[in-house]
């Protein structure tokens, strides 16, 4: 049994209409196949159906692969501090 992906999703954080992805990691065997993007797209579509307006997440500045993944999936930078805060409007 291989774990394909692991996601930590925090609902209604920091406010009611925002969901926050605290953690998302794909098993290396499943990377670069579009599976992660499909998971994020399906998750965001479901969150929109539930009434959420935005999805946010933080990216470590020293993780360019993760940053590129989120940009490719439509997330935009909203602030840069200790981490890069990114957001997708649903």
N, C-alpha and C positions, 0 to 999 in steps of 0.2 A: 504494500500500500504506500504509494507516494503522495505526499501532499502537493497539490498543484499550486495553491496560493493561500496566503494568510492575510486577513484584513481585520483591522481594528476600526470599527465604525462607531462614532459617538454621535448620537442623535440629539438634536436641540442644543447644540453647543457652538459658539458661546451664547447664542440666543435661539429662540424657539424655531425660527424658519431656516436655520443653518445646520447642516450635518458636517461633521469633521472626521476626515480619515486620519486616524492617529498612526496607522501603520499599514503598509501594503507591500507584500513581498511575494515574488513569483519564484517557484523552484527553478533553478538554472536550466533544467532539462526542458522546461516549457517556455523559456524566454525567446523573444524574437520570432514568435509564431502568431502574434495577434491575439493570443488568449487573454493576456492581461488587459489589453485595450477593450476586448469584449466584456470582460468582467466589470471594468469601470463604467463602460457605456450602459450595461444592464443595470448596475447599481444606481447610477445617476438617473436613469429613466424611472426606476422604481421609486426613488426618493422624490422625484418630481410628482409622480402619481399620488404620493402620500402628502403632498402639499409643501414640501421643502422648496425654498427659492434659490439656495446656494449650497455648494459643497466647498469646503476649505481643507487645506492641509499644509503642513510644513515640510520643507525639503532642506536637508543639510547642505550647506554651501560647498562642501567637499564631495558631493555626490552628483557629478555632471550627468551620469547615466539616468538617474532618477529624475533630475530636472528636465532633461530632454524628453523623457517618457510623459511627464505631466504636461509639458508644452504641446507635445504631439496630440494629446488627448483634450486639448482646448482650455486648459487651465492658464490663467494669467497671474503674473506677479502683482501682489497688492502691497507688499512691504518687504524690505530687507533689513533684518536686524541680526540677531544671533542665528536665526534660520530664515529661509526664504518662505514667506507666507504666500500661498497661491490660492486662487479661487476660481470656481466655475459657476456661472450663473445658469440656472436650470430653466 
